[in-house]
Amino acid sequence: MTKTFLDKWFLFLIFFGVIFYLFVFPHGIHGDGTVRYEALLHLIHEKEIKPMIYSYVGPIFSAPLILLGKLVKDQFWWMSRYNTFLFLALLFFSYRLLPGQWTGSAKKIFLILLLGASMFPRHTADYYGEVFSACLAFLSILLINRSYWLIGSVLLSLATWNNPGSIIGAGLIFLFAAIYYRRLRYLFFAVLLPVGIILETYLKFGEFFPNLYLSYLENNKISPYTSGPGFSYPLFFGALSVLFSFGKGLFFYCPGTLGSVSKSIWEDKKDSFLVGASILYLVGLVLMFSRWWSWSGDWFWGPRFYLFASILNALLLTKILQSSKYDFRKNIFLLVALLLSVWVGFQGITFGQDFLEPCSITLGGKDMGFICHYVPEFSPLWRMFAEGATPEIKGRKIGFLIYYLMIGFTMAVISLSPIINAEKRKIKMLIERVHPKKWNF
């Protein structure tokens, strides 16, 4: 395949991906998203900050969509797609801000991986807060990497205030930037992170450390290992679960993160801040939420709090694809990681939490949710195979299947091409060594 054809094919996949996200994928407002949505409406109509345990920072930026809903379609249509608009903005600005040494094809592959080989399809289908923080955190890293330090620092601060649990990851980025660029100004922004969180808490509850927040967590505590509300889960068990559990483990949902140990991602020193800051941010998320009383994200598909891992997954896989050095093991890893990532995207938007009813019941007074966290055949990723029959695919799901098959085939070709070409060269050299003239009759 020629380079021109590949570029056109990449654009085709990106274009239809955007169409799917806007008009084909299902959208709604459920669970925590409903709480955020109703609090925003109350703020707009009643001019009053309603106490809620979630941040207003992310929802407040969706307020203009309410006005659009009065002009075109309706309010719910726009608001339910708020996270989709944030995600599309991430795609657009990422393409513009990725380092100059990245080729156009590499940038397009990165976008395709975010569109189809990530957790974003499921996350953008609702009004939850993780998309806002993940998108702004990565854009902030890109901006700081391109020397737009002020707007990058502001975006990272907003991402943290929207998701206070990301404060360690954001702090690590600011610390890394201060050391990497030898600029103390990043430490100033690091100090502002807790200030913004405490200020919003005071505006919502009238006190800096409200008992209301802690009592809510106490009443909703689901893990038998927590010693109290908040961050009380044992770090060792939490980290193991976050990384390796069959139903929520990052290495199953974002296998490309294992590529962080590959030498090929560190070949280009110009990308060292981009890659290093992204890894540090995810490390901060894992360290923080491993101790959260509901590290699993409760009844939500996949590792809910670690959506940023999908961005790092796409970044590392694209970096490894760009590597000029051929390595058979590297390309086999790429093949497996890419196809598994595509399956994650397809399964998330097509089936989600389907077939997991046994995990939502209570037996003998005990919540059975842990089954979907740790038992392989009850993992969302593999449950449909354990049912003994292929799940029914009809309606819009047929379109999902076709689109993801195209992405999967494309990724397979890209990762297998170096292997096929290398084997062709070996066979040719072997034939020539035997006796080149014997093959010319």
Secondary structure, DSSP 8 states (H G I E B T S, - for coil): --HHHHHHHHHHHHHHHHHIIIIIS-----HHHHHHHHHHHHHHHH------SS-SHHHHTTHHHHHHHHHSS-HHHHHTTHHHHHHHHHHHHHHHHS-TTS-HHHHHHHHHHHHHSSSHHHHTTS--SHHHHHHHHHHHHHHHHTT-HHHHHHHHHHHHHH-GGGHHHHHHHHHHHHHHHT-THHHHHHHHHHHHHHHHHHHHHSSSS-HHHHHHHHHT---TT-SSSSS-S-HHHHHHHHHH-TTT-HHHH-GGGGGGG-GGGGS-GGGHHHHHHHHHHHHHHHHHHTTSTTTT-SSSSS-GGGTHHHHHHHHHHHHHHH-SS--HHHHHHHHHHHHHHHHHHHHHHHTTTTT-GGGG-EETTEETTHHHHH-GGGSTTTHHHHTTS-----THHHHHHHHHHHHHHHHHHHHHHHHHHHHHHHHHHHHHHH-GGGG--
